[in-house]
Amino acid sequence: LGYDAKPVWRLWSHISAMAKIFQSYFPERLQRFVIYPAGDLEMGAFRMFKGLLSTETVKRVRLLYSKLGYAAAAPPPELLEILDVAEIRRENKVFFTGLEPDV
């Protein structure tokens, strides 16, 4: 196909090593891990890499799917089930435009 797969395998070994180190030394640090908007690429990558993670870590990961993937216009409303908008730092609010709680 004309594609050199060596960079992919280097990335795979790097991610694998990071996952092992994270789980060995910092497993209690991860309370929850939310990926949004997760498109087909992110969903596929998670399915591929979740075997490197412990079942406890996988339970803490939540992917919020969007057909548009990274190009989604605004965060999904389901994010409010996980995140308190008041906890978002001022400098990060730009990433959460359009996410307002119902009062």
C-alpha positions in Angstrom: 0.0 0.0 0.0 3.0 2.3 0.2 2.5 3.1 3.9 5.2 2.5 6.4 3.7 1.0 9.6 6.7 1.6 11.8 5.4 4.9 13.3 2.1 3.2 14.2 3.9 0.5 16.1 6.1 3.0 17.9 3.0 4.9 19.0 1.4 1.6 20.1 4.4 0.7 22.3 4.4 4.2 23.7 0.7 4.1 24.6 1.0 0.6 26.0 3.9 1.6 28.3 2.0 4.7 29.4 -1.1 2.7 30.2 1.0 0.2 32.3 2.8 2.9 34.2 -0.4 4.8 34.8 -2.2 1.7 36.2 0.8 0.6 38.2 1.6 3.9 39.9 -1.5 6.1 39.7 -4.7 3.9 39.5 -6.5 5.9 42.2 -5.9 9.2 40.5 -8.4 8.6 37.7 -11.9 9.3 39.0 -13.5 9.6 35.5 -12.3 10.1 32.0 -14.7 11.6 29.5 -14.1 11.8 25.8 -16.3 14.1 23.8 -17.3 14.3 21.0 -16.2 10.8 20.2 -16.6 10.1 16.5 -16.0 6.8 14.7 -12.2 7.2 14.9 -12.2 7.7 18.7 -14.7 4.9 19.3 -12.5 2.5 17.2 -9.3 3.6 18.9 -10.9 3.1 22.3 -12.0 -0.4 21.3 -8.5 -1.2 20.1 -6.7 0.2 23.2 -9.0 -0.7 26.0 -7.4 -4.2 26.2 -4.3 -2.4 27.6 -6.3 -1.0 30.5 -7.6 -2.7 33.6 -11.3 -3.4 33.8 -11.6 -0.9 36.7 -10.0 1.8 34.5 -12.3 0.9 31.6 -15.3 1.3 33.9 -14.2 5.0 34.5 -14.0 5.9 30.8 -17.1 7.3 29.1 -17.2 8.2 25.4 -20.0 10.5 24.2 -20.6 9.7 20.6 -21.2 12.3 17.8 -21.5 11.5 14.1 -19.4 14.6 13.4 -16.6 13.5 15.7 -14.2 16.3 16.6 -16.1 18.7 14.3 -19.2 18.6 16.5 -20.5 22.2 17.0 -21.1 22.0 20.8 -20.6 19.6 23.7 -23.5 17.1 24.0 -26.1 17.7 26.7 -25.2 14.3 28.3 -22.0 16.0 29.5 -24.1 17.7 32.2 -24.9 14.3 33.7 -21.2 14.0 34.4 -19.8 17.5 34.8 -20.8 20.4 36.9 -20.4 23.5 34.8 -19.4 25.5 37.8 -16.2 23.4 38.0 -15.0 24.5 34.6 -12.1 27.0 34.8 -12.6 30.3 33.2 -9.8 29.7 30.6 -11.4 26.5 29.5 -15.0 27.8 29.1 -14.3 28.4 25.4 -14.4 24.6 24.9 -17.8 24.3 26.5 -19.7 27.0 24.5 -23.4 26.0 24.2 -23.4 23.8 27.3 -25.8 25.5 29.7 -27.6 23.7 32.5 -31.4 23.9 32.6 -32.5 26.1 35.4 
